Amino acid sequence: MTELLFRTDAYLAETSATVLAVTPEGGVILDRTVFYATAGGQPGDTGTLLRADGSEVAITGAVYDAAKDVVHLIPADAARPAIGEVVTARLDWVPRHARMRMHTALHLLSVALPFPVTGGSIGDSEGRLDFDMPDTPDKDALAARLAEMIATDAAVTDRWISDEELLANPGLIKTMSVKPPMGTGRVRLVEIAGADGAPLDLQPCGGTHVRRLSEIGAVKVAKIEKKGQMNRRVRIALA
């Protein structure tokens, strides 16, 4: 499987890598990558492949194949690198960092609204979570709670547990529609530190996050929608 460098350092914006394969559709599989592949409501990264001759190939997105390798998508008319070629994979950092901020803010939203999450998406400037909840929350009170948590500047860290440990602690799983990234024998937990020593938030997540809450910046509650008798969609935006 492709070594997923973003799982250990979301701030790593480029890496040298070796081309392992080119898919029938023309996508490029590398032995290691900094590119997040579409999953869990977070879009795949874009960027470039820098070849040894100095030429650059645009990467228009990244997805997982059936074997869970990351396929770097490139334009149909672009020249494909050869298998075994050493390249530099470089992210478009600005949208990646915005998604790191938004993804972390959505974790806070799940703390402010402690209800099962039925869906969500992460954008560069706006994101949303859908909650299995009967009542519509107060928009101003929700915004104030998010601002209060961000102001603590708590640390955001990650650690790994086994699949068995997660199955023994089902309360860690907040999402009803997205399954935790299991299957490799271990699961990554993302933790936001709390003031009293207990985590403010702790849940399985394979996405990218900022290191401290202050890096999120100001967040506003953009819209709250009723999507059914027991479903509320909450949209937040980076100010």
C-alpha positions as CSV (number, residue, x, y, z in Angstrom):
1,M,0.0,0.0,0.0
2,T,1.1,3.6,-0.6
3,E,2.7,5.1,2.5
4,L,0.4,7.8,3.6
5,L,2.7,10.6,4.9
6,F,-0.2,12.9,5.7
7,R,-1.2,10.5,8.5
8,T,1.9,11.3,10.4
9,D,2.6,14.9,9.3
10,A,-0.3,16.9,7.7
11,Y,2.0,19.9,7.2
12,L,4.4,18.0,4.9
13,A,3.7,19.7,1.5
14,E,6.0,17.7,-0.8
15,T,8.0,14.4,-0.9
16,S,10.2,12.5,-3.3
17,A,8.6,9.3,-4.4
18,T,8.9,6.4,-6.9
19,V,6.3,5.6,-9.5
20,L,5.0,2.1,-8.7
21,A,2.3,1.8,-11.4
22,V,0.2,3.7,-14.0
23,T,-3.5,2.7,-14.0
24,P,-5.3,1.8,-17.2
25,E,-7.1,5.2,-16.8
26,G,-3.7,6.9,-16.6
27,G,-3.6,7.6,-12.9
28,V,-0.2,7.4,-11.1
29,I,0.5,5.3,-8.0
30,L,3.5,6.2,-5.9
31,D,5.3,4.4,-3.1
32,R,4.6,7.3,-0.8
33,T,2.5,10.4,-0.9
34,V,1.5,13.6,0.8
35,F,-1.7,13.7,-1.1
36,Y,-4.9,13.0,0.8
37,A,-7.2,10.8,-1.2
38,T,-11.0,11.5,-1.2
39,A,-12.5,9.9,1.8
40,G,-14.7,10.7,4.8
41,G,-16.2,13.8,3.2
42,Q,-12.8,15.4,2.6
43,P,-11.8,16.0,-1.1
44,G,-8.6,14.6,-2.6
45,D,-5.7,17.1,-2.8
46,T,-4.5,18.7,-6.0
47,G,-0.9,19.7,-6.9
48,T,1.9,18.7,-9.2
49,L,4.4,16.0,-10.0
50,L,7.8,17.4,-10.7
51,R,9.8,15.1,-13.0
52,A,13.6,14.8,-13.1
53,D,13.8,16.7,-16.4
54,G,12.1,19.7,-14.7
55,S,8.7,19.2,-16.3
56,E,5.6,19.3,-14.2
57,V,2.4,17.3,-14.5
58,A,-0.7,18.6,-12.9
59,I,-2.5,16.4,-10.3
60,T,-6.2,17.1,-10.5
61,G,-7.2,15.0,-7.5
62,A,-6.4,11.8,-5.6
63,V,-8.6,8.7,-4.9
64,Y,-8.1,5.2,-3.5
65,D,-8.2,2.2,-5.7
66,A,-9.6,-1.2,-4.6
67,A,-6.2,-2.1,-3.0
68,K,-6.2,1.1,-1.0
69,D,-3.3,2.6,-2.9
70,V,-3.6,6.3,-3.7
71,V,-4.2,7.0,-7.4
72,H,-3.0,10.5,-8.4
73,L,-5.2,11.7,-11.2
74,I,-3.6,13.6,-14.0
75,P,-5.1,15.2,-17.3
76,A,-5.7,12.7,-20.1
77,D,-3.3,14.5,-22.4
78,A,-0.4,14.7,-20.0
79,A,2.7,12.7,-20.4
80,R,2.8,9.8,-17.9
81,P,6.0,9.2,-15.9
82,A,7.5,5.7,-16.2
83,I,7.4,3.0,-13.6
84,G,10.4,3.3,-11.4
85,E,10.9,7.0,-12.1
86,V,11.6,9.2,-9.1
87,V,9.4,12.3,-8.9
88,T,8.5,15.0,-6.4
89,A,4.9,15.1,-5.4
90,R,3.9,18.7,-4.3
91,L,0.6,19.8,-2.8
92,D,-1.4,22.9,-3.6
93,W,-1.0,24.0,0.0
94,V,-3.6,26.7,0.3
95,P,-6.7,24.5,-0.2
96,R,-5.1,21.7,1.8
97,H,-4.5,23.9,4.8
98,A,-8.0,25.4,4.6
99,R,-9.4,21.9,4.7
100,M,-7.3,21.1,7.7
101,R,-8.8,24.1,9.5
102,M,-12.3,23.2,8.5
103,H,-12.0,19.5,9.3
104,T,-10.8,20.4,12.8
105,A,-13.6,22.9,13.2
106,L,-16.1,20.2,12.3
107,H,-14.8,18.1,15.1
108,L,-15.6,21.0,17.4
109,L,-19.0,21.2,15.9
110,S,-19.6,17.6,16.9
111,V,-18.6,18.5,20.5
112,A,-21.0,21.5,20.6
113,L,-23.8,19.3,19.2
114,P,-23.3,15.9,20.9
115,F,-25.7,13.9,18.6
116,P,-25.0,11.1,16.1
117,V,-23.6,12.4,12.8
118,T,-25.4,11.2,9.7
119,G,-23.3,12.9,7.0
120,G,-20.9,15.7,6.3
121,S,-18.6,17.4,3.8
122,I,-15.4,19.4,4.1
123,G,-14.7,22.3,1.7
124,D,-12.0,25.0,1.5
125,S,-14.1,27.7,3.1
126,E,-17.3,26.0,4.2
127,G,-18.2,22.6,5.6
128,R,-21.2,20.9,7.1
129,L,-22.4,18.1,9.4
130,D,-25.8,16.5,9.5
131,F,-27.1,15.4,12.9
132,D,-29.7,13.0,14.1
133,M,-31.4,15.5,16.4
134,P,-35.0,16.6,16.8
135,D,-34.6,20.3,17.5
136,T,-32.9,23.1,15.7
137,P,-30.0,24.6,17.7
138,D,-29.7,28.3,18.4
139,K,-27.4,29.8,15.8
140,D,-25.8,32.5,18.0
141,A,-25.3,30.2,20.9
142,L,-23.7,27.6,18.7
143,A,-21.3,30.2,17.2
144,A,-20.4,31.4,20.7
145,R,-19.6,27.8,21.8
146,L,-17.4,27.2,18.8
147,A,-15.5,30.5,19.4
148,E,-15.1,29.6,23.1
149,M,-13.5,26.3,22.2
150,I,-11.2,27.8,19.5
151,A,-10.0,30.4,22.0
152,T,-8.6,27.7,24.3
153,D,-5.9,27.0,21.7
154,A,-6.0,23.3,22.7
155,A,-3.6,20.9,21.1
156,V,-4.8,18.5,18.4
157,T,-2.9,15.2,18.4
158,D,-3.4,11.7,17.2
159,R,-2.6,8.2,18.3
160,W,-3.3,4.6,17.2
161,I,-5.3,1.8,18.7
162,S,-6.1,-1.7,17.4
163,D,-9.3,-2.6,15.6
164,E,-10.3,-4.7,18.6
165,E,-9.9,-1.7,21.0
166,L,-12.2,0.4,18.8
167,L,-14.8,-2.4,18.6
168,A,-14.7,-2.6,22.4
169,N,-15.3,1.2,22.7
170,P,-18.1,1.9,20.2
171,G,-18.9,5.2,21.9
172,L,-15.8,6.7,20.2
173,I,-17.6,6.5,16.8
174,K,-19.8,9.6,16.2
175,T,-20.6,9.0,12.5
176,M,-23.5,6.9,11.4
177,S,-22.8,7.2,7.6
178,V,-19.0,7.0,7.4
179,K,-17.2,4.0,8.8
180,P,-13.9,4.5,10.7
181,P,-10.8,3.7,8.7
182,M,-10.4,0.1,9.8
183,G,-9.0,-3.0,8.1
184,T,-5.2,-2.6,8.6
185,G,-5.3,-3.8,12.2
186,R,-5.1,-0.4,13.7
187,V,-7.2,2.8,13.8
188,R,-6.0,6.4,14.1
189,L,-7.7,8.5,16.9
190,V,-7.7,12.3,16.7
191,E,-7.7,13.9,20.1
192,I,-8.5,17.5,21.0
193,A,-7.1,18.3,24.5
194,G,-9.5,19.3,27.3
195,A,-8.9,21.7,30.1
196,D,-9.5,19.2,32.9
197,G,-7.2,16.5,31.5
198,A,-10.0,14.6,29.8
199,P,-10.2,14.9,26.0
200,L,-12.5,17.6,24.7
201,D,-12.9,15.3,21.7
202,L,-11.6,11.8,20.8
203,Q,-12.8,10.0,17.7
204,P,-11.4,7.8,14.9
205,C,-10.5,9.9,11.9
206,G,-8.1,9.4,8.9
207,G,-8.3,13.1,7.8
208,T,-5.9,16.0,8.1
209,H,-6.0,18.5,11.0
210,V,-4.3,21.6,12.4
211,R,-2.0,21.2,15.4
212,R,-3.7,23.8,17.6
213,L,-7.3,25.1,17.7
214,S,-6.2,28.8,17.3
215,E,-5.0,28.0,13.8
216,I,-8.7,27.5,12.8
217,G,-9.3,31.2,13.1
218,A,-12.8,32.7,13.3
219,V,-15.7,30.5,12.4
220,K,-19.3,31.5,11.7
221,V,-22.4,29.4,11.6
222,A,-23.5,29.9,8.0
223,K,-26.9,28.1,8.0
224,I,-29.0,25.5,9.9
225,E,-31.4,23.5,7.8
226,K,-34.1,21.1,8.7
227,K,-33.7,18.0,6.5
228,G,-36.3,15.7,8.1
229,Q,-38.1,15.1,11.3
230,M,-34.9,14.0,13.0
231,N,-32.2,15.5,10.8
232,R,-30.6,18.9,11.0
233,R,-27.8,20.2,8.7
234,V,-25.4,22.7,10.1
235,R,-23.1,24.6,7.8
236,I,-20.1,26.5,9.2
237,A,-17.7,28.8,7.3
238,L,-14.2,30.0,7.9
239,A,-14.4,33.8,8.4
